[in-house]
Amino acid sequence: MWFAIIANDVPNSLEARKASRPAHLARLQQMQDEGRLLLAGPFPSIASEDPGPAGFSGSLIIAEFPGQAEAESWAGADPYVAAGVYAEVSVRPFRKTLPAG
């Protein structure tokens, strides 16, 4: 089943994000290579592709897991969690409707 992992950053998380981004992206790349990643990306703090020093306010990952417990375990092991980037992380089941396929 698909799960939405929605994370909110702590204030002033940009430097911690930058430092742990390679490890964060490596985990997402592995999931993509396995065909289990629907989408992933950050929420810019301002309406800009590159928010500069404004940084990001959180992240969204939609990925496939066998169940809720596995999705929560994977989310909890994210390098951004270990680096203190995320203030909170929620994991919710997600049903993809469109686009079909």
Residue pairs with C-beta under 8 A, 6 or more apart in sequence:
1 64
1 65
1 66
1 67
1 93
1 94
2 38
2 62
2 63
2 64
2 93
2 94
2 95
2 96
3 62
3 63
3 64
3 65
3 68
3 71
3 91
3 92
3 93
3 94
4 60
4 61
4 62
4 91
4 92
4 93
4 94
5 59
5 60
5 61
5 62
5 63
5 71
5 74
5 75
5 89
5 90
5 91
6 58
6 59
6 60
6 89
6 90
6 91
6 92
7 58
7 59
7 60
7 75
7 78
7 80
7 85
7 86
7 88
7 89
7 90
8 57
8 58
8 86
8 87
8 88
8 89
9 17
9 55
9 56
9 57
9 58
9 59
9 85
9 86
9 87
10 84
10 85
10 86
10 87
12 55
13 55
13 56
13 84
13 85
13 86
14 53
14 55
14 56
16 80
16 83
16 84
16 85
17 42
17 55
17 56
17 80
17 83
17 85
19 83
20 79
20 80
20 82
20 83
20 85
23 79
24 78
24 79
24 80
27 78
27 79
28 37
28 40
28 61
31 37
31 63
35 64
36 63
36 64
36 65
37 61
37 62
37 63
37 64
38 62
38 63
38 64
38 96
39 60
39 61
39 62
40 59
40 60
40 61
40 62
40 63
41 59
41 60
42 56
42 58
42 59
42 60
43 56
43 57
43 58
43 59
43 60
44 50
44 51
44 54
44 55
44 56
44 57
45 51
45 54
45 55
45 56
45 57
46 54
48 54
58 86
59 80
59 86
61 75
62 94
62 96
63 71
63 74
65 71
65 74
68 91
68 93
71 91
72 91
75 81
75 89
75 91
76 89
78 86
78 89
80 86
81 89
